[in-house]
């Protein structure tokens, strides 16, 4: 494996090189920022989508305002989809749902899907050499990664050309595996090559940066390769990009065949919490969130469902109220990430006072400690609702949990 900075005249990010180490360090800080932004944007979206739903319900069908409200809702949904990409970028590992998958068949399926999306005028040839083989993968994440790779190739082949995709099983030396940062010498090697316009070295070095793109702002959000990198690394793999201007680009991905699947189990409510849906019936709920807009929007929806709602602006305030009114409350709903005292810590304290009171914890998918922290809360385990959530869904969860 070459340790130089080029292959022929083609610049590359080299395994074990200073450039690659700098890329990993830069991406680590950028993805942490992306995760924080996604958390904040989720908070912004909850009241927007909630109030939009209320407005649509209150308007008569013939109202001329409905198209405007629908446009607002569509824009918010598009933002929600962008946040999903950011969350994969920032926390792919926390969302893994692995199962044994024929990687070759998955690649073939995604290529066919991509080819079907090409315009009839596209002069793109596709060459495939896919060795069959199974490994534990998150199929949904890899579908996203492959589509990002193929869409990048489509952009590079705007004037026509060839996309070549190969998948082989490759045995590395121990030194090569260490150089690539892989836990195993047995790998699947995926190569995606296009003979499009390529990129100069100054672009190559930034190609994996989140939100960086050479396309028009209307054509891309600039997270494609960053998302690919996050998904590959979450599967303990490595990705290298090589490119030469006016010659083409090659993405090479190594995935360890025998890596341990880190299946992340979905958080499920405990059976002891299940109850038949019922109306609010003036049941009292303690609602805790440090975001005032989310707090107010959730309060409105819960009160419309005939719940009596009491508010806490952080875990400390929520716990203080609970200690004074524990016998009156039927349900606790709380955000997880809050100043002073988190929702996790508040829930642990509440369980010591009232071991069986139902709880709902609300969280974006990015909190790395979430699964472990939830396991520390005494049973019955709180219901988990992921951001951005539907306020109507929150109300239905409340109705299900309140006896």
Helices and strands as residue ranges (DSSP letters): E 6-7, E 10-12, H 18-58, H 66-91, G 92-95, E 99-102, H 103-117, E 124-130, E 134-137, H 139-156, E 161-171, H 174-180, E 186-194, H 201-204, H 224-234, E 238-244, E 248-256, G 271-273, E 284-288, H 292-304, E 308-312, H 315-325, E 331-335, H 343-353, E 358-363, H 370-375, E 383-386, H 391-401
